[in-house]
Amino acid sequence: MAVHDIRNIAFVGQSGVGKTSLVERLLADSQTITHLGSVKTGDTVSDCDPQSIQYQHSIETTPVTLNWQSHTMNIIDTPGVLELLGRTFSVFPAIESTALVLDANTPLNQVSDRLFAFAQAQQKCQMVIINKLDLNPDKVPALVAELASHFGAECLPINLPARDGESVVDCYFEPDYVQATLIDSVEEAHERLIDQVIEVDEALMALYLEQGSELSPEQLHEPFEAALRLGHVIPICFVSAESGAGVDLLLRTLTEIMPTPAEGNPPLLVKNGKQVPVNIEQSDHSVAHVFKISVDPYLGKMAYLRVFQGVIRAGSQLFINDSNKAFKVSHLYQQQGNKRFEITSASAGDYCVLAKIDDLYFDAVIHDSHDEDGIKMRTLDFPEPMYSLAIRPIKRGDEQKLSETLQKIAAEDPSLRLEHRTRTNETVLSGQGEFHLKIALEKMASIYKLEVETTEPDIEYFETVTSPAEGRYRHKKQSGGAGQFGEVQLKIRPLARGEGFQFINKVVGGAIPTSFIPAVEKGIRQAIEEGAISGNPIRDVEVTVYDGKHHPVDSKEIAFVIAGKRAFLDAVNQASPIILEPIVELSLRVPTLSVGDVTGELAGNRGVILGTNAEPNNFTALQARAPLNELQGYAQRLRAMTGGEGSFSMVLSHYEPAPHHVQLQVCQGGQNAE
């Protein structure tokens, strides 16, 4: 397939607007499939995984391919659930265009805002598809007006719903000026669109103004592509996936207006911080990018590739990033829902799938020449996790299986974060919310047959001291043979927050031989890790060892380890020890109408508001600081206060003394103190 005949586009939008049904309708009307499936019956091509069928919402990103009038379209159906937007964002490097799917019954919300903004940031050409036009046609004019005010005057109809709301009228290719429509007239829509497009081409604009003649779609093609690349025009199409109205015009728009791989903005490949051009016409020096990983229980790891340059063939020898070790492409596939077809090659602009290459991972760049070493895709900004769970297997002995399974789950979803917290010995999985982690855990149970139990992760507290003190301990043990003897005298004092632990040796006159000083420090460090009052590590303390005693026969390393540890604990217990709790800085984005509820709730949980900033579309950005202890379950609370529209991220700011009631509970073993 020639590159100028290929279109790569992602259908994005909030859940319930009909993206999957629309993809299914396009597959059927292009005669790619003979049976028109539906989300309700669970037999669509793109929602083919068990969880998408179960929830009747797209859970996975699914590429499908269709051919229409000598063109090949690769369309990626994407999740629209807010918590799964990271999955949707992950496929943006594989496309030139996004189609934001809306319907007049579903108001614009944070999902559509974030998708629109992310497409702009990734320099993607954009269009809007208004689906379900036949359900409430009377609401369509208001939605079009809202699009212009919300996203900008660049959003212009390329066709319009007919007055009866049952069909669609062309306003661009072969405009029917006498047809009555729900919005304006065909002539007005046509003129506004042409005026917007030719603003990027001064020569064509001059010709248009001088002659006043009609410009053909052929004359407008190059300026239209330039306007799309610049975001200067965002065409709006109307369609009904249910009845099929407008599908023919949508297919024509997708294939004749939306850009080819050669016409879209270039991929954001970089090397040494600078963007790297690719030559899609070049047949050698292949370059491709992994935009999706799927782990099949039988086929193993499957890597979905977008080819940017050259040709990848079965039998090719390829390198992963800067690796010197090549791997061989044994088999090359094209994926169509849950069906897989073996192919011999994939050219620039194409998608393909590699199976059983364990070294491949999401965002890897593969190539066939060391000339391309160092090339990477510009890092995607995934949403920061808002919800975490500590996970452990129910069945004893499944610890290794848990680790392997979580690695597979995280490999498939780059917006998940997996970590092992050494201090608390917890495996923690973090994501965008309760549903995000729920589907990951369900997949672990259904696919990998691994049952786990979950808890909220422990909060990592510290202990410290608030006043100077001295400690002394003599370790003496006699058991019939060689004994143990060591005595340590030391003093401690608090340090400024964040200074950690400092050890000073001021022993003189050989009271403690120099060879035993490391043993003293070792004992003190053991006590620091184990804590004195709550089992949490001690920090921000200076220890000065200044005296002690030894025995020429019975003094041993173990004796001074014990003596150092006990002397330090003796001093700590006299130095008014306290608990330090973690304080985090929050960045929130909430609807302006919810600001009062959000700030009031934070203030009621020991939070402090640091600042507010008005944002477009009636949102407000908040900066706040709060104890991590008070933010357990905050993702659910915030969504309840904001109708699901609020989001937040947090980073550790510092540690500070916990209030008395928290100190008591932590010392009594209540890690998750309320």
C-alpha positions as CSV (number, residue, x, y, z in Angstrom):
1,M,0.0,0.0,0.0
2,A,1.4,3.4,-1.0
3,V,1.9,5.8,1.8
4,H,-0.4,8.4,0.3
5,D,-3.3,5.9,0.5
6,I,-2.9,5.3,4.2
7,R,-4.8,7.2,7.0
8,N,-4.0,6.6,10.7
9,I,-6.5,8.0,13.1
10,A,-7.7,7.4,16.7
11,F,-11.4,7.7,17.6
12,V,-11.4,9.4,21.0
13,G,-14.1,10.8,23.3
14,Q,-15.9,10.3,26.5
15,S,-17.6,7.0,27.3
16,G,-21.0,6.3,25.8
17,V,-20.8,8.6,22.8
18,G,-20.7,5.6,20.4
19,K,-17.1,5.3,19.3
20,T,-17.1,1.5,19.1
21,S,-20.5,1.5,17.3
22,L,-19.2,4.0,14.8
23,V,-16.1,2.0,14.1
24,E,-18.3,-1.1,13.6
25,R,-20.5,0.8,11.2
26,L,-17.5,2.0,9.2
27,L,-16.2,-1.6,9.0
28,A,-19.6,-2.8,7.8
29,D,-20.2,0.0,5.2
30,S,-16.7,-0.5,3.8
31,Q,-17.6,-4.2,3.4
32,T,-14.7,-5.2,5.7
33,I,-17.2,-7.2,7.7
34,T,-20.5,-8.7,6.8
35,H,-22.1,-8.8,10.2
36,L,-22.8,-5.5,12.0
37,G,-22.1,-6.2,15.7
38,S,-23.3,-4.2,18.6
39,V,-21.9,-3.3,22.0
40,K,-25.0,-4.7,23.8
41,T,-24.6,-8.1,22.2
42,G,-20.8,-8.1,22.7
43,D,-19.9,-9.0,19.1
44,T,-18.2,-5.9,17.8
45,V,-14.7,-6.1,16.2
46,S,-13.0,-3.6,18.4
47,D,-14.6,-4.4,21.8
48,C,-13.5,-8.0,21.6
49,D,-11.7,-8.5,25.0
50,P,-13.8,-10.0,27.8
51,Q,-13.7,-6.9,30.0
52,S,-14.9,-4.5,27.3
53,I,-17.7,-7.0,26.6
54,Q,-18.5,-7.3,30.3
55,Y,-18.6,-3.5,31.0
56,Q,-20.0,-2.5,27.6
57,H,-17.3,0.1,27.4
58,S,-13.9,0.0,25.6
59,I,-11.3,-1.0,28.1
60,E,-8.4,-1.6,25.7
61,T,-7.1,0.4,22.7
62,T,-7.9,-1.7,19.6
63,P,-6.6,-1.0,16.1
64,V,-8.7,-2.1,13.2
65,T,-8.1,-1.7,9.4
66,L,-10.6,-1.1,6.6
67,N,-10.2,-0.4,2.9
68,W,-12.4,2.1,1.1
69,Q,-12.0,3.3,-2.5
70,S,-8.4,2.3,-2.7
71,H,-7.6,3.9,0.7
72,T,-6.5,2.0,3.8
73,M,-7.6,3.4,7.2
74,N,-6.1,2.2,10.4
75,I,-8.5,3.3,13.1
76,I,-7.8,2.9,16.8
77,D,-10.8,2.5,19.1
78,T,-9.9,3.9,22.5
79,P,-11.3,3.9,26.1
80,G,-13.4,7.0,27.1
81,V,-13.5,6.3,30.8
82,L,-11.7,9.1,32.7
83,E,-9.5,6.6,34.7
84,L,-8.3,4.9,31.4
85,L,-7.3,8.0,29.5
86,G,-3.6,7.0,30.0
87,R,-4.3,4.0,27.7
88,T,-5.8,6.3,25.1
89,F,-2.8,8.7,25.3
90,S,-0.4,5.9,24.8
91,V,-1.4,5.3,21.1
92,F,-1.0,8.9,20.0
93,P,2.5,8.4,18.6
94,A,1.0,5.9,16.1
95,I,-1.4,8.3,14.5
96,E,-1.5,11.5,12.5
97,S,-5.1,12.5,13.4
98,T,-7.7,12.2,16.2
99,A,-11.4,12.3,15.8
100,L,-13.1,13.5,18.9
101,V,-16.5,11.7,18.9
102,L,-19.3,13.5,20.7
103,D,-23.1,13.4,20.8
104,A,-25.6,16.1,21.6
105,N,-26.9,14.3,24.6
106,T,-23.6,14.1,26.4
107,P,-22.2,17.5,27.6
108,L,-18.5,18.3,27.1
109,N,-16.6,17.4,30.2
110,Q,-13.0,16.9,31.5
111,V,-12.5,13.9,29.2
112,S,-13.1,15.8,26.0
113,D,-11.1,18.7,27.3
114,R,-8.1,16.6,28.2
115,L,-8.2,14.6,24.9
116,F,-8.4,17.9,22.9
117,A,-5.5,19.4,24.8
118,F,-3.4,16.3,24.6
119,A,-3.9,16.1,20.8
120,Q,-2.8,19.7,20.5
121,A,0.3,19.0,22.7
122,Q,1.2,16.0,20.5
123,Q,0.7,18.1,17.3
124,K,-2.0,15.9,15.9
125,C,-4.5,17.0,13.3
126,Q,-8.0,17.0,14.7
127,M,-11.6,16.6,13.6
128,V,-14.9,16.3,15.5
129,I,-17.6,13.7,14.8
130,I,-21.0,14.4,16.2
131,N,-22.7,11.0,16.5
132,K,-26.3,10.1,17.2
133,L,-27.6,13.1,15.3
134,D,-31.0,11.4,14.8
135,L,-31.7,11.0,18.5
136,N,-32.1,14.6,19.6
137,P,-31.5,16.7,16.5
138,D,-32.9,19.8,18.2
139,K,-29.8,19.8,20.5
140,V,-27.3,19.7,17.7
141,P,-27.1,23.5,17.0
142,A,-26.3,24.2,20.7
143,L,-23.5,21.7,20.6
144,V,-22.0,23.2,17.5
145,A,-22.1,26.7,19.1
146,E,-20.6,25.3,22.3
147,L,-17.7,23.7,20.3
148,A,-16.8,27.0,18.8
149,S,-16.9,28.8,22.2
150,H,-15.2,26.0,24.1
151,F,-12.5,24.8,21.7
152,G,-12.3,27.8,19.3
153,A,-13.7,29.2,16.1
154,E,-11.5,26.7,14.2
155,C,-14.2,24.1,14.7
156,L,-16.3,24.4,11.6
157,P,-18.9,22.0,10.0
158,I,-17.8,20.3,6.8
159,N,-21.3,18.9,6.5
160,L,-24.6,19.6,8.3
161,P,-27.6,17.5,9.5
162,A,-30.6,17.9,7.3
163,R,-33.7,19.7,8.6
164,D,-35.4,16.4,9.4
165,G,-32.4,15.2,11.4
166,E,-32.4,11.9,9.5
167,S,-29.7,12.6,6.9
168,V,-26.5,14.7,6.3
169,V,-25.9,17.4,3.8
170,D,-22.5,17.9,2.1
171,C,-21.1,21.5,2.6
172,Y,-17.7,20.9,1.0
173,F,-17.1,18.3,-1.7
174,E,-20.4,18.8,-3.7
175,P,-22.4,21.2,-1.6
176,D,-26.1,21.2,-2.1
177,Y,-27.0,24.8,-1.5
178,V,-30.8,24.4,-1.7
179,Q,-31.0,21.7,1.0
180,A,-32.5,22.8,4.3
181,T,-30.4,22.1,7.4
182,L,-30.7,22.4,11.2
183,I,-27.8,24.9,11.4
184,D,-27.4,27.9,9.1
185,S,-27.4,27.3,5.4
186,V,-25.1,25.1,3.4
187,E,-23.7,28.2,1.6
188,E,-22.8,30.0,4.8
189,A,-21.1,26.8,6.2
190,H,-19.2,26.4,3.0
191,E,-18.0,29.9,2.8
192,R,-16.9,30.0,6.5
193,L,-14.9,26.8,6.0
194,I,-13.3,28.0,2.8
195,D,-12.4,31.4,4.3
196,Q,-10.8,29.6,7.3
197,V,-8.8,27.2,5.1
198,I,-7.4,29.8,2.7
199,E,-6.1,32.0,5.5
200,V,-3.0,29.8,5.5
201,D,-2.4,30.3,1.8
202,E,-2.0,33.9,0.8
203,A,-1.7,33.2,-3.0
204,L,-4.9,31.2,-3.0
205,M,-6.7,33.8,-0.9
206,A,-5.7,36.5,-3.3
207,L,-7.0,34.4,-6.2
208,Y,-10.2,33.7,-4.4
209,L,-10.8,37.4,-3.5
210,E,-9.9,38.6,-7.0
211,Q,-11.9,36.2,-9.0
212,G,-14.6,35.5,-6.5
213,S,-14.8,32.1,-8.1
214,E,-15.5,28.8,-6.5
215,L,-12.5,26.8,-5.4
216,S,-12.5,23.1,-6.0
217,P,-11.5,20.5,-3.3
218,E,-8.5,19.7,-5.4
219,Q,-7.3,23.4,-5.2
220,L,-8.0,23.4,-1.5
221,H,-6.3,20.2,-0.7
222,E,-2.8,21.5,0.2
223,P,-4.0,24.5,2.2
224,F,-6.5,22.3,4.0
225,E,-3.7,20.0,5.0
226,A,-1.6,22.9,6.2
227,A,-4.6,24.3,8.2
228,L,-5.0,20.9,9.8
229,R,-1.4,20.7,10.8
230,L,-1.5,24.1,12.3
231,G,-4.8,23.5,14.1
232,H,-6.2,26.3,12.1
233,V,-9.2,24.3,11.1
234,I,-11.0,21.4,12.9
235,P,-13.7,20.0,10.6
236,I,-17.0,18.8,12.2
237,C,-18.8,15.8,10.7
238,F,-22.3,14.6,11.5
239,V,-23.2,10.9,11.6
240,S,-25.5,8.3,13.0
241,A,-23.8,5.0,13.7
242,E,-27.2,3.5,14.4
243,S,-28.9,4.4,11.1
244,G,-25.8,4.9,8.9
245,A,-26.7,8.5,8.0
246,G,-23.7,10.5,7.1
247,V,-21.3,7.5,7.0
248,D,-20.5,8.0,3.3
249,L,-19.5,11.6,3.9
250,L,-17.5,10.6,7.0
251,L,-15.6,8.1,5.0
252,R,-14.9,10.6,2.3
253,T,-13.7,13.2,4.8
254,L,-11.4,10.6,6.5
255,T,-9.8,9.6,3.2
256,E,-9.8,12.9,1.3
257,I,-9.4,15.5,4.0
258,M,-7.5,13.9,6.9
259,P,-3.8,13.7,6.3
260,T,-1.7,10.8,5.1
261,P,1.5,9.9,7.0
262,A,3.3,12.3,4.6
263,E,0.9,15.2,5.1
264,G,0.5,15.1,8.9
265,N,2.9,16.6,11.4
266,P,6.1,14.5,11.6
267,P,6.5,12.0,14.5
268,L,8.1,13.4,17.7
269,L,11.2,11.3,17.4
270,V,14.2,12.8,19.1
271,K,17.9,12.2,19.4
272,N,20.2,14.1,21.9
273,G,17.3,16.4,22.6
274,K,16.7,17.4,19.0
275,Q,13.8,16.2,16.7
276,V,14.9,13.7,14.1
277,P,13.3,13.8,10.7
278,V,12.2,10.5,9.0
279,N,11.9,9.9,5.3
280,I,8.8,7.9,4.6
281,E,9.9,7.4,1.0
282,Q,13.1,5.7,2.0
283,S,13.1,2.0,1.6
284,D,16.1,1.1,3.7
285,H,17.0,2.1,7.3
286,S,13.7,1.0,8.9
287,V,12.5,2.8,12.0
288,A,9.4,1.8,14.0
289,H,7.9,2.5,17.4
290,V,6.1,0.2,19.9
291,F,2.8,1.9,20.7
292,K,1.1,-1.0,22.5
293,I,2.0,-4.2,24.3
294,S,-0.5,-7.0,24.8
295,V,0.4,-10.2,26.7
296,D,-1.4,-13.2,25.3
297,P,-1.4,-16.3,27.7
298,Y,-0.6,-18.5,24.7
299,L,1.4,-16.3,22.3
300,G,3.3,-14.4,25.0
301,K,4.2,-10.7,24.6
302,M,2.7,-9.1,21.4
303,A,4.2,-5.7,20.4
304,Y,2.1,-3.4,18.1
305,L,4.4,-1.3,15.9
306,R,3.9,1.8,13.8
307,V,6.5,1.9,11.0
308,F,7.8,5.4,10.3
309,Q,10.5,4.7,7.8
310,G,11.6,1.8,5.5
311,V,10.1,-1.7,5.5
312,I,9.9,-4.3,8.2
313,R,9.8,-7.9,6.8
314,A,9.5,-11.3,8.1
315,G,13.2,-12.4,8.5
316,S,14.5,-8.9,9.2
317,Q,17.2,-8.4,11.8
318,L,16.3,-5.5,14.1
319,F,17.8,-3.7,17.0
320,I,15.9,-2.3,20.1
321,N,17.0,1.2,20.9
322,D,20.8,1.2,21.5
323,S,21.2,-2.5,21.9
324,N,24.0,-4.2,20.0
325,K,22.1,-7.5,20.0
326,A,19.7,-7.9,17.1
327,F,16.6,-10.0,17.1
328,K,15.0,-11.8,14.1
329,V,11.5,-11.2,13.0
330,S,10.2,-14.7,12.6
331,H,6.5,-13.8,12.0
332,L,4.8,-10.6,11.2
333,Y,1.0,-10.1,11.9
334,Q,-1.8,-7.7,11.3
335,Q,-4.4,-7.7,14.1
336,Q,-8.1,-7.1,13.5
337,G,-9.9,-7.3,16.8
338,N,-9.3,-10.8,18.1
339,K,-8.3,-12.1,14.7
340,R,-4.7,-12.3,13.6
341,F,-3.4,-12.5,10.0
342,E,0.2,-13.2,9.0
343,I,1.7,-10.7,6.6
344,T,5.1,-10.7,4.9
345,S,6.0,-7.0,5.4
346,A,4.9,-3.6,6.8
347,S,5.9,-0.3,5.1
348,A,6.1,3.2,6.3
349,G,2.7,4.3,7.6
350,D,1.6,0.8,8.4
351,Y,0.9,-1.0,11.6
352,C,2.1,-4.5,12.4
353,V,2.4,-6.9,15.3
354,L,5.4,-8.9,16.5
355,A,4.9,-11.9,18.8
356,K,7.2,-13.6,21.3
357,I,9.9,-10.9,21.4
358,D,10.3,-10.7,25.2
359,D,12.7,-7.8,25.0
360,L,10.3,-5.4,23.4
361,Y,8.4,-3.0,25.6
362,F,6.1,0.0,25.3
363,D,7.8,3.1,23.7
364,A,10.7,1.1,22.4
365,V,12.2,2.3,19.0
366,I,13.3,-0.5,16.8
367,H,15.5,-0.1,13.7
368,D,17.8,-2.1,11.4
369,S,20.9,0.2,11.5
370,H,23.1,1.5,14.2
371,D,22.8,4.9,12.4
372,E,19.5,5.1,14.3
373,D,21.0,4.4,17.7
374,G,19.8,6.9,20.3
375,I,16.5,7.7,18.6
376,K,13.6,7.9,21.1
377,M,10.0,9.0,21.0
378,R,9.4,12.2,22.9
379,T,8.2,11.2,26.4
380,L,4.4,11.1,26.8
381,D,3.0,12.9,29.8
382,F,0.8,10.3,31.5
383,P,-1.5,11.4,34.3
384,E,0.0,11.0,37.7
385,P,-1.4,8.1,39.8
386,M,-4.2,9.1,42.2
387,Y,-5.0,5.7,43.8
388,S,-2.7,3.0,45.2
389,L,-3.1,-0.5,46.6
390,A,-0.7,-2.8,48.4
391,I,-1.1,-6.3,46.9
392,R,-0.1,-9.7,48.2
393,P,-1.1,-13.2,47.1
394,I,-3.7,-15.1,49.1
395,K,-2.0,-18.4,48.5
396,R,1.3,-18.8,50.2
397,G,4.2,-19.4,47.8
398,D,2.6,-17.3,45.0
399,E,5.0,-14.4,45.6
400,Q,7.0,-15.1,42.5
401,K,3.9,-15.6,40.4
402,L,2.5,-12.3,41.8
403,S,5.7,-10.4,40.7
404,E,5.6,-12.0,37.2
405,T,1.9,-11.3,36.7
406,L,2.1,-7.7,37.8
407,Q,5.0,-7.1,35.4
408,K,2.8,-8.4,32.6
409,I,-0.2,-6.2,33.7
410,A,2.0,-3.1,34.0
411,A,3.6,-3.8,30.6
412,E,0.2,-3.6,28.9
413,D,-0.8,-0.3,30.6
414,P,1.9,2.4,30.7
415,S,-0.3,4.5,32.9
416,L,0.0,2.0,35.8
417,R,2.9,2.3,38.2
418,L,4.4,-0.7,40.0
419,E,6.8,-0.4,42.8
420,H,8.2,-2.4,45.7
421,R,8.5,-0.4,48.9
422,T,11.5,-1.8,50.8
423,R,10.8,-0.1,54.1
424,T,7.2,-1.5,54.4
425,N,8.0,-4.6,52.3
426,E,4.9,-3.9,50.2
427,T,4.2,-4.4,46.5
428,V,2.2,-1.3,45.5
429,L,0.2,-0.9,42.3
430,S,-0.9,2.7,41.5
431,G,-3.3,4.1,38.9
432,Q,-5.9,6.6,38.1
433,G,-8.6,5.4,40.4
434,E,-10.5,2.5,41.9
435,F,-11.9,1.3,38.5
436,H,-8.5,1.4,36.9
437,L,-7.0,-0.9,39.5
438,K,-10.2,-3.0,39.6
439,I,-9.9,-4.1,36.0
440,A,-6.2,-4.9,36.5
441,L,-6.9,-7.1,39.4
442,E,-9.8,-8.8,37.6
443,K,-7.5,-9.6,34.7
444,M,-5.0,-11.1,37.1
445,A,-7.7,-13.4,38.5
446,S,-9.4,-14.3,35.2
447,I,-6.4,-14.6,32.8
448,Y,-3.6,-15.5,35.2
449,K,-5.6,-17.4,37.8
450,L,-4.0,-15.4,40.6
451,E,-6.1,-14.4,43.6
452,V,-4.8,-11.5,45.7
453,E,-5.8,-9.4,48.7
454,T,-5.4,-5.7,48.8
455,T,-5.0,-3.0,51.4
456,E,-4.2,0.7,51.4
457,P,-0.4,1.1,51.4
458,D,1.2,1.8,54.8
459,I,2.3,5.4,55.3
460,E,6.0,5.8,55.9
461,Y,6.4,7.7,59.1
462,F,9.7,8.6,60.8
463,E,10.8,9.2,64.4
464,T,13.1,12.0,65.6
465,V,14.3,13.6,68.8
466,T,13.5,17.1,70.0
467,S,16.1,17.7,72.7
468,P,19.7,16.7,73.5
469,A,20.3,13.7,75.7
470,E,23.0,11.2,76.8
471,G,23.0,7.4,76.8
472,R,25.1,4.8,78.3
473,Y,25.1,1.0,78.2
474,R,27.5,-1.7,79.3
475,H,27.1,-5.1,77.6
476,K,28.6,-7.9,79.7
477,K,28.1,-11.5,79.2
478,Q,29.9,-14.4,80.9
479,S,29.1,-18.0,80.0
480,G,31.9,-20.1,81.3
481,G,34.4,-19.5,78.5
482,A,35.3,-16.4,76.6
483,G,32.9,-13.6,77.5
484,Q,31.5,-10.5,75.9
485,F,32.2,-7.0,77.1
486,G,31.7,-3.5,75.7
487,E,30.6,-0.2,77.2
488,V,29.5,2.9,75.2
489,Q,28.8,6.4,76.3
490,L,27.3,8.8,73.8
491,K,25.2,11.9,73.4
492,I,22.7,12.9,70.8
493,R,21.1,16.1,69.6
494,P,18.4,16.9,67.0
495,L,19.4,18.1,63.5
496,A,17.4,20.3,61.1
497,R,14.7,18.6,59.2
498,G,16.1,16.6,56.3
499,E,19.7,16.4,57.5
500,G,19.5,12.7,58.2
501,F,22.0,11.0,60.5
502,Q,25.5,12.1,61.5
503,F,28.0,10.0,63.5
504,I,30.9,11.6,65.3
505,N,33.7,9.7,67.1
506,K,35.3,11.7,69.9
507,V,36.7,8.8,71.9
508,V,40.2,9.5,73.1
509,G,42.8,7.6,75.0
510,G,41.8,4.2,73.6
511,A,38.7,3.9,75.9
512,I,37.1,2.2,72.9
513,P,39.7,0.8,70.5
514,T,39.6,2.3,67.0
515,S,38.9,-1.2,65.6
516,F,35.6,-1.3,67.5
517,I,34.2,2.1,66.5
518,P,32.6,0.7,63.3
519,A,30.8,-1.9,65.4
520,V,29.4,0.9,67.6
521,E,28.2,2.8,64.6
522,K,26.7,-0.4,63.2
523,G,24.7,-0.9,66.4
524,I,23.4,2.7,66.3
525,R,22.4,2.3,62.6
526,Q,20.5,-0.9,63.5
527,A,18.6,1.1,66.2
528,I,17.9,3.9,63.7
529,E,16.3,1.5,61.2
530,E,14.2,-0.3,63.8
531,G,13.1,2.9,65.7
532,A,12.6,3.5,69.4
533,I,8.9,4.1,70.0
534,S,6.9,3.0,66.9
535,G,9.0,0.7,64.7
536,N,9.7,3.5,62.2
537,P,13.2,4.7,61.3
538,I,14.8,7.6,63.2
539,R,16.1,10.6,61.3
540,D,17.6,14.0,61.7
541,V,19.8,13.1,64.7
542,E,23.5,13.6,65.5
543,V,25.3,11.0,67.6
544,T,28.6,11.7,69.3
545,V,30.4,8.7,70.9
546,Y,32.8,10.2,73.5
547,D,33.7,7.4,76.0
548,G,33.4,3.8,76.9
549,K,35.3,0.8,78.2
550,H,36.7,-2.4,76.8
551,H,38.3,-5.6,78.0
552,P,41.5,-6.9,76.5
553,V,40.1,-10.4,76.2
554,D,36.3,-10.3,76.3
555,S,35.7,-7.3,74.0
556,K,34.4,-8.4,70.6
557,E,32.6,-6.7,67.7
558,I,29.2,-8.1,68.7
559,A,29.6,-6.6,72.2
560,F,30.1,-3.1,70.9
561,V,27.3,-3.5,68.3
562,I,24.9,-4.3,71.2
563,A,26.3,-1.6,73.5
564,G,26.1,1.0,70.8
565,K,22.5,0.1,70.0
566,R,21.3,0.1,73.6
567,A,23.2,3.3,74.5
568,F,21.6,5.1,71.6
569,L,18.1,3.9,72.5
570,D,18.7,5.0,76.1
571,A,19.5,8.5,74.8
572,V,16.6,8.6,72.5
573,N,14.1,7.7,75.2
574,Q,15.4,10.7,77.2
575,A,15.3,13.1,74.2
576,S,11.6,13.6,73.9
577,P,11.1,11.5,70.8
578,I,8.2,12.3,68.4
579,I,6.6,11.0,65.2
580,L,7.2,12.8,61.9
581,E,4.4,12.4,59.3
582,P,4.8,13.0,55.5
583,I,3.3,16.2,54.1
584,V,2.5,16.3,50.4
585,E,1.9,19.1,48.0
586,L,-1.2,18.8,45.9
587,S,-2.0,20.1,42.5
588,L,-5.7,19.9,41.8
589,R,-7.9,20.8,38.9
590,V,-11.6,21.1,39.7
591,P,-14.8,22.7,38.3
592,T,-15.0,26.2,39.6
593,L,-18.4,25.5,41.2
594,S,-16.8,22.8,43.3
595,V,-13.9,24.9,44.7
596,G,-15.7,25.7,48.0
597,D,-16.4,22.1,48.7
598,V,-12.9,21.0,47.8
599,T,-11.1,23.7,49.8
600,G,-13.4,23.2,52.8
601,E,-12.9,19.5,52.9
602,L,-9.1,19.9,52.7
603,A,-9.1,22.5,55.4
604,G,-11.2,20.1,57.6
605,N,-8.5,17.5,57.1
606,R,-5.5,19.6,58.2
607,G,-4.9,20.9,54.6
608,V,-3.7,24.3,53.7
609,I,-4.6,26.1,50.4
610,L,-1.5,27.7,48.9
611,G,-3.0,29.3,45.8
612,T,-5.7,29.2,43.1
613,N,-5.7,30.0,39.4
614,A,-8.6,30.3,37.0
615,E,-8.4,28.0,34.0
616,P,-10.5,27.9,30.8
617,N,-13.9,26.2,30.6
618,N,-14.9,27.0,34.2
619,F,-12.2,25.1,35.9
620,T,-9.9,26.2,38.7
621,A,-6.4,25.0,39.5
622,L,-5.6,24.7,43.2
623,Q,-2.3,24.3,45.0
624,A,-2.5,22.8,48.5
625,R,-0.5,21.1,51.2
626,A,-1.8,18.3,53.4
627,P,-0.7,15.4,55.5
628,L,-0.6,12.2,53.5
629,N,-2.4,10.4,56.3
630,E,-5.5,12.6,55.6
631,L,-5.5,11.7,51.9
632,Q,-6.3,8.0,52.2
633,G,-9.2,7.4,49.7
634,Y,-9.0,11.0,48.4
635,A,-9.5,10.0,44.8
636,Q,-13.0,8.8,45.6
637,R,-13.8,11.7,47.8
638,L,-12.7,14.3,45.2
639,R,-14.7,12.6,42.5
640,A,-17.8,12.6,44.7
641,M,-17.3,16.3,45.4
642,T,-16.8,17.3,41.8
643,G,-19.1,14.9,39.9
644,G,-16.2,12.9,38.6
645,E,-14.6,16.0,37.1
646,G,-11.8,16.6,39.6
647,S,-8.3,15.4,39.3
648,F,-5.1,15.7,41.4
649,S,-1.5,14.8,41.7
650,M,0.7,14.9,44.7
651,V,4.4,14.9,45.5
652,L,6.2,14.6,48.8
653,S,7.0,18.0,50.3
654,H,8.6,17.3,53.7
655,Y,8.1,15.7,57.1
656,E,6.8,17.5,60.1
657,P,5.7,16.5,63.7
658,A,2.4,14.7,63.7
659,P,-0.4,15.8,66.1
660,H,-0.7,14.1,69.4
661,H,-3.6,11.7,68.4
662,V,-1.7,10.6,65.3
663,Q,1.5,10.0,67.3
664,L,-0.5,7.8,69.8
665,Q,-2.0,5.7,67.1
666,V,1.3,5.2,65.2
667,C,3.1,4.2,68.4
668,Q,0.3,1.8,69.2
669,G,0.8,0.1,65.8
670,G,-1.9,2.0,63.9
671,Q,0.1,2.7,60.7
672,N,-2.8,4.2,58.8
673,A,-3.7,6.6,61.6
674,E,-6.8,8.6,61.2
